[in-house]
Amino acid sequence: MVEIAEIPDGLVEAQVGFNGDAGREFIAALPARAAEFLERWGLRRTGPVMHGVTALVLPVERADGSGAVLKLVALDEECVGEPVALRAWDGDGCVRLLDHDADTGTLLLERLDAGHDLADLARRDARQAVRVIGELLARLTAVPAPAGLRGLGDMAAAMLEEVPQALERLVDERDRRLLRDCAAAVAEVAGEPGDRLLHWDLHYENVLAGGREPWLAIDPKPLAGDPGFDLMPAIINNFRAEDVRWRFDLLTEAAGLDRERARAWTLGRVLQNCLWDVEDGEERLDDEQLAVAQLLLGR
């Protein structure tokens, strides 16, 4: 059984901080869950535990000697669609799903090189790293979204409904003006939200080196929508304001997107991030979000 001491402090802090009692229950159940699936799927642990905010990940070896990872997740709205997306992509541009337990959300995944993510390339060649993201997005968003995933249309409608209240909480007129302009851009495209399968969180650390391909995406938070809504993580990664325009240009070119729709939906991601900040009590907008909005609005 996985010892309690092996559960990383960062995962405990994240779960308790975000989910309170539910997070504590998830952490307490992890040792028994890990033991259950190691036995059920005939797995042997082969390395130290890893983690994100919502999951504990164990490197394992299968009965046939092949490497894999066991991912034990705390199910939420964002990650519940992960196995659906991974099945739809079937390893084309992303990690391959080997097994899945629907009741707990536990995943058995292809083993990639967790010590070699796209951030390594970005430090040496930022343009090539952004191009990798764009080319992966072209492949991933070529797939129609399976039925039942959360949709960008509903998400956009909910964001637009929240804007008036958020405007009242902001103390700076410049912030209010930019939030209104982002909302106006989203309103123009909200009636055609798209039907592609989006990753939603394709930043450098969610692209790992793979054995069968140089780079593969991991950890999707999938939804159905327009591919332009998927560009923001690669624009914000290692943020520099002077990089925004060329990153946007390179991403839209590599992914084969309509620039105006991509601009509107990227402003939608700015809107989403800003609304979350206001919900968390912020009265001023984040400088990085403001910079992206200003540049895409031509200011």
C-alpha positions as CSV (number, residue, x, y, z in Angstrom):
1,M,0.0,0.0,0.0
2,V,1.2,3.6,-0.7
3,E,2.3,5.0,2.6
4,I,0.6,8.2,3.8
5,A,4.1,9.8,4.0
6,E,4.5,9.4,0.3
7,I,1.5,11.7,-0.5
8,P,3.2,14.9,-1.5
9,D,2.6,17.9,0.8
10,G,1.8,20.0,-2.3
11,L,-1.1,17.8,-3.2
12,V,-2.4,17.8,0.3
13,E,-2.2,21.6,0.5
14,A,-3.9,22.0,-2.9
15,Q,-6.8,19.7,-2.1
16,V,-7.5,21.0,1.4
17,G,-7.1,24.6,0.1
18,F,-9.4,24.2,-2.9
19,N,-11.8,21.5,-1.7
20,G,-11.8,21.5,2.1
21,D,-13.4,18.4,3.6
22,A,-13.8,16.8,0.2
23,G,-10.1,17.3,-0.4
24,R,-9.2,15.7,3.0
25,E,-11.4,12.7,2.1
26,F,-9.7,12.3,-1.3
27,I,-6.3,12.4,0.4
28,A,-7.3,9.9,3.1
29,A,-8.6,7.5,0.5
30,L,-5.5,7.6,-1.8
31,P,-3.5,4.8,-0.2
32,A,-6.3,2.2,-0.4
33,R,-7.2,3.3,-3.9
34,A,-3.6,3.0,-5.1
35,A,-3.3,-0.4,-3.6
36,E,-6.6,-1.5,-5.2
37,F,-5.7,-0.5,-8.7
38,L,-2.1,-1.7,-8.5
39,E,-3.6,-5.2,-7.8
40,R,-6.6,-4.9,-10.1
41,W,-4.5,-4.0,-13.2
42,G,-1.5,-6.1,-12.3
43,L,0.9,-3.2,-11.8
44,R,4.2,-2.8,-10.1
45,R,5.5,0.5,-8.9
46,T,8.8,1.6,-10.5
47,G,9.5,5.1,-9.3
48,P,8.6,8.0,-6.9
49,V,5.2,9.6,-6.8
50,M,4.3,12.7,-8.8
51,H,1.4,15.0,-8.5
52,G,-0.5,18.0,-9.8
53,V,-3.3,19.9,-8.1
54,T,-5.9,17.2,-8.6
55,A,-4.1,14.0,-9.0
56,L,-1.4,11.6,-7.6
57,V,0.6,9.9,-10.3
58,L,2.6,6.6,-9.9
59,P,5.1,5.3,-12.4
60,V,4.3,1.6,-12.9
61,E,5.2,-1.4,-14.9
62,R,2.5,-3.6,-16.4
63,A,2.5,-7.4,-16.4
64,D,4.0,-7.4,-19.9
65,G,6.9,-5.3,-18.8
66,S,5.8,-2.1,-20.5
67,G,5.9,1.2,-18.6
68,A,2.8,3.1,-17.7
69,V,1.5,5.6,-15.1
70,L,-1.4,5.2,-12.7
71,K,-3.2,8.5,-12.3
72,L,-5.5,8.8,-9.2
73,V,-7.7,11.9,-9.6
74,A,-10.0,14.0,-7.6
75,L,-12.9,14.3,-10.0
76,D,-14.2,17.7,-10.8
77,E,-16.0,19.5,-13.7
78,E,-12.7,20.1,-15.5
79,C,-11.1,16.7,-15.4
80,V,-14.2,14.4,-15.6
81,G,-14.0,14.4,-19.4
82,E,-10.3,13.5,-19.6
83,P,-10.9,9.8,-20.5
84,V,-13.6,10.7,-23.0
85,A,-11.1,13.1,-24.8
86,L,-8.2,10.6,-24.6
87,R,-10.3,7.9,-26.2
88,A,-11.4,10.2,-29.0
89,W,-7.8,11.3,-29.8
90,D,-6.6,7.7,-29.5
91,G,-3.0,8.7,-29.0
92,D,-2.9,11.1,-32.0
93,G,-0.9,14.0,-30.5
94,C,-1.6,13.0,-26.9
95,V,-0.8,10.4,-24.3
96,R,-2.6,7.1,-24.9
97,L,-5.3,5.9,-22.5
98,L,-4.7,2.2,-21.5
99,D,-7.4,1.7,-19.0
100,H,-10.0,3.6,-17.0
101,D,-12.3,3.1,-14.0
102,A,-15.4,5.2,-14.4
103,D,-16.5,5.0,-10.7
104,T,-13.3,6.6,-9.4
105,G,-11.9,8.3,-12.5
106,T,-8.7,6.4,-12.1
107,L,-6.6,6.3,-15.3
108,L,-3.8,4.0,-16.6
109,L,-1.8,6.0,-19.1
110,E,1.1,5.5,-21.5
111,R,4.4,6.3,-19.9
112,L,6.0,9.5,-21.3
113,D,9.2,11.3,-20.2
114,A,7.9,13.2,-17.1
115,G,11.4,14.8,-16.7
116,H,11.4,16.4,-20.2
117,D,8.6,18.8,-20.9
118,L,8.2,21.5,-23.5
119,A,9.5,24.1,-21.1
120,D,13.0,22.7,-21.7
121,L,12.7,23.5,-25.4
122,A,11.1,26.9,-24.6
123,R,14.2,28.0,-22.7
124,R,16.3,27.3,-25.7
125,D,14.0,28.2,-28.6
126,A,10.7,29.9,-27.6
127,R,9.5,30.1,-31.2
128,Q,9.9,26.4,-31.8
129,A,8.1,25.6,-28.5
130,V,5.2,27.7,-29.5
131,R,5.1,26.1,-32.9
132,V,5.0,22.7,-31.3
133,I,1.9,23.8,-29.3
134,G,0.2,25.1,-32.5
135,E,0.9,21.9,-34.4
136,L,-0.5,19.8,-31.6
137,L,-3.6,22.0,-31.4
138,A,-4.1,21.6,-35.1
139,R,-4.2,17.8,-34.6
140,L,-6.2,17.7,-31.4
141,T,-8.9,20.2,-32.5
142,A,-9.4,18.4,-35.8
143,V,-11.4,15.9,-33.8
144,P,-15.1,16.6,-33.3
145,A,-16.0,16.8,-29.6
146,P,-17.8,13.6,-28.3
147,A,-21.3,14.1,-26.9
148,G,-21.7,15.0,-23.3
149,L,-18.7,17.3,-22.8
150,R,-19.2,20.8,-21.3
151,G,-19.5,23.3,-24.1
152,L,-18.0,26.7,-24.9
153,G,-21.4,28.1,-25.8
154,D,-22.8,27.6,-22.2
155,M,-19.5,28.8,-20.8
156,A,-19.5,32.0,-22.9
157,A,-23.1,32.7,-22.0
158,A,-22.3,32.4,-18.3
159,M,-19.3,34.7,-18.6
160,L,-21.4,37.4,-20.3
161,E,-24.0,37.2,-17.5
162,E,-21.3,37.8,-14.9
163,V,-19.8,40.9,-16.6
164,P,-22.1,43.6,-15.1
165,Q,-21.5,42.5,-11.5
166,A,-17.7,42.2,-12.2
167,L,-17.7,45.8,-13.6
168,E,-19.2,47.1,-10.3
169,R,-16.3,45.6,-8.3
170,L,-13.5,47.0,-10.4
171,V,-12.0,50.2,-9.2
172,D,-10.1,51.4,-12.3
173,E,-11.9,52.7,-15.4
174,R,-9.2,51.3,-17.7
175,D,-9.9,47.9,-16.3
176,R,-13.6,48.3,-16.7
177,R,-13.2,49.4,-20.3
178,L,-11.0,46.5,-21.2
179,L,-13.4,44.0,-19.5
180,R,-16.3,45.5,-21.5
181,D,-14.3,45.3,-24.7
182,C,-13.4,41.6,-24.1
183,A,-17.0,40.9,-23.4
184,A,-18.1,42.6,-26.6
185,A,-15.6,40.5,-28.6
186,V,-17.0,37.3,-27.1
187,A,-20.6,38.4,-27.7
188,E,-19.8,38.7,-31.4
189,V,-18.8,35.0,-31.7
190,A,-20.9,33.4,-28.8
191,G,-23.6,32.3,-31.2
192,E,-21.1,30.1,-33.0
193,P,-19.1,28.5,-30.2
194,G,-17.7,25.6,-32.3
195,D,-17.8,21.8,-31.9
196,R,-14.1,20.8,-31.9
197,L,-12.5,18.8,-29.1
198,L,-10.4,21.3,-27.1
199,H,-7.6,20.5,-24.6
200,W,-8.2,23.9,-22.7
201,D,-4.9,23.7,-20.8
202,L,-2.1,23.1,-23.3
203,H,0.8,24.9,-21.7
204,Y,4.5,23.9,-21.8
205,E,4.4,21.6,-18.7
206,N,1.4,19.7,-20.3
207,V,3.5,18.6,-23.3
208,L,6.0,15.8,-22.6
209,A,8.6,14.0,-24.7
210,G,7.3,10.7,-25.9
211,G,8.9,7.5,-27.3
212,R,6.7,7.2,-30.3
213,E,6.6,10.9,-31.1
214,P,8.8,13.8,-30.0
215,W,6.0,15.6,-28.1
216,L,2.7,14.5,-26.8
217,A,0.0,16.4,-24.8
218,I,-1.2,15.3,-21.4
219,D,-3.8,16.3,-18.8
220,P,-6.6,17.8,-20.9
221,K,-9.5,19.6,-19.3
222,P,-11.7,19.0,-22.4
223,L,-14.6,20.9,-23.7
224,A,-16.4,21.3,-27.0
225,G,-15.8,24.6,-28.8
226,D,-13.8,26.8,-31.1
227,P,-10.0,26.1,-31.3
228,G,-9.3,29.8,-30.8
229,F,-10.2,29.3,-27.2
230,D,-7.2,27.0,-26.8
231,L,-4.4,29.5,-27.6
232,M,-4.1,31.5,-24.3
233,P,-1.9,29.0,-22.3
234,A,0.8,29.2,-24.9
235,I,0.6,33.0,-25.1
236,I,0.9,33.4,-21.3
237,N,3.6,30.8,-20.7
238,N,6.8,32.6,-19.6
239,F,5.0,35.8,-20.3
240,R,6.6,38.7,-22.0
241,A,4.4,41.5,-23.5
242,E,6.7,41.8,-26.6
243,D,6.0,38.1,-27.4
244,V,2.2,38.3,-27.5
245,R,1.8,39.3,-31.2
246,W,4.3,36.8,-32.6
247,R,3.0,34.0,-30.5
248,F,-0.6,34.7,-31.5
249,D,0.5,34.9,-35.2
250,L,2.5,31.7,-35.0
251,L,-0.2,29.7,-33.1
252,T,-3.0,30.7,-35.5
253,E,-0.8,29.9,-38.5
254,A,0.3,26.5,-37.2
255,A,-3.2,25.6,-36.1
256,G,-4.8,26.9,-39.3
257,L,-7.2,29.2,-37.6
258,D,-9.2,32.2,-38.7
259,R,-7.4,35.1,-37.1
260,E,-10.4,37.2,-36.2
261,R,-12.3,34.4,-34.5
262,A,-9.1,33.3,-32.7
263,R,-8.6,36.9,-31.5
264,A,-12.2,37.0,-30.2
265,W,-12.0,33.7,-28.4
266,T,-8.5,34.5,-27.0
267,L,-10.1,37.7,-25.6
268,G,-12.7,35.3,-24.2
269,R,-9.9,33.5,-22.2
270,V,-8.8,36.9,-20.9
271,L,-12.4,37.6,-19.9
272,Q,-12.6,34.2,-18.1
273,N,-9.4,34.7,-16.2
274,C,-10.4,38.2,-15.2
275,L,-13.8,37.1,-14.0
276,W,-12.2,34.4,-11.9
277,D,-9.9,37.0,-10.3
278,V,-12.8,39.3,-9.5
279,E,-14.7,36.4,-8.0
280,D,-11.7,35.8,-5.8
281,G,-11.9,39.4,-4.5
282,E,-9.6,41.2,-6.8
283,E,-10.5,44.8,-7.5
284,R,-7.8,45.4,-10.2
285,L,-7.1,43.2,-13.3
286,D,-3.9,41.2,-13.6
287,D,-1.2,43.0,-15.6
288,E,-0.5,40.1,-17.9
289,Q,-4.2,39.7,-18.8
290,L,-4.4,43.4,-19.4
291,A,-1.4,43.3,-21.7
292,V,-2.8,40.5,-23.8
293,A,-6.1,42.3,-24.1
294,Q,-4.6,45.6,-25.1
295,L,-2.3,44.0,-27.7
296,L,-5.1,42.0,-29.3
297,L,-7.4,45.0,-29.2
298,G,-4.7,47.0,-31.1
299,R,-3.9,49.4,-28.3
